[in-house]
Amino acid sequence: MRQQPDSNKYLDAVIVLCICTAFIFLSPFLFVWSLPGAPWYLPYLLWLSVIVLAALAQVLWHRHEL
């Protein structure tokens, strides 16, 4: 019998990713990366890191699913 993947692990990863994203974009860190001396591409790098982490979570937790 084929074993079903544990969806709780994936859900936990998504929740942690959402909390980390909210922490970066809605906390006092907003003032750090939006300073006038910060590079213009820093917000794009932050979003890229969020997207890469979400893709890694997808790959790692659904590796054996066909």
C-alpha positions in Angstrom: 0.0 0.0 0.0 1.3 3.4 -0.9 2.0 5.8 2.0 0.4 9.2 1.9 2.8 12.2 2.4 2.6 14.0 5.7 0.9 17.3 4.8 1.5 18.7 8.3 5.2 19.1 7.6 4.5 21.1 4.5 1.9 23.2 6.3 4.4 23.9 9.1 7.0 25.0 6.6 4.5 27.4 4.9 3.5 28.9 8.2 7.1 29.5 9.2 7.8 31.0 5.8 4.8 33.4 6.1 5.8 34.4 9.6 9.4 35.1 8.5 8.2 37.1 5.5 5.9 39.1 7.7 8.7 39.7 10.1 11.0 41.0 7.4 8.4 43.2 5.6 6.2 44.4 8.5 8.7 44.9 11.4 11.3 47.5 12.2 13.5 45.7 9.7 11.5 47.6 7.1 13.3 50.8 8.1 16.7 49.1 7.8 16.3 47.9 4.2 14.5 51.0 3.1 17.2 53.5 4.2 18.2 56.1 1.6 21.7 54.6 1.4 20.5 51.0 0.8 20.8 49.6 -2.7 17.7 49.9 -4.9 17.6 46.2 -5.5 17.5 45.1 -1.8 13.7 44.7 -1.6 13.9 42.6 -4.8 16.6 40.4 -3.2 14.4 39.9 -0.1 11.5 38.9 -2.2 13.7 36.6 -4.3 14.9 34.9 -1.1 11.3 34.4 0.0 10.5 32.8 -3.3 13.6 30.6 -3.2 12.7 29.4 0.3 9.2 28.6 -0.8 10.5 26.6 -3.8 12.9 24.7 -1.5 10.1 23.8 0.9 8.1 22.5 -2.0 10.9 20.4 -3.4 12.0 19.0 0.0 8.6 18.0 1.3 7.1 16.7 -1.9 10.2 14.9 -3.2 8.7 11.4 -3.4 5.2 12.4 -4.6 4.5 11.5 -8.2 
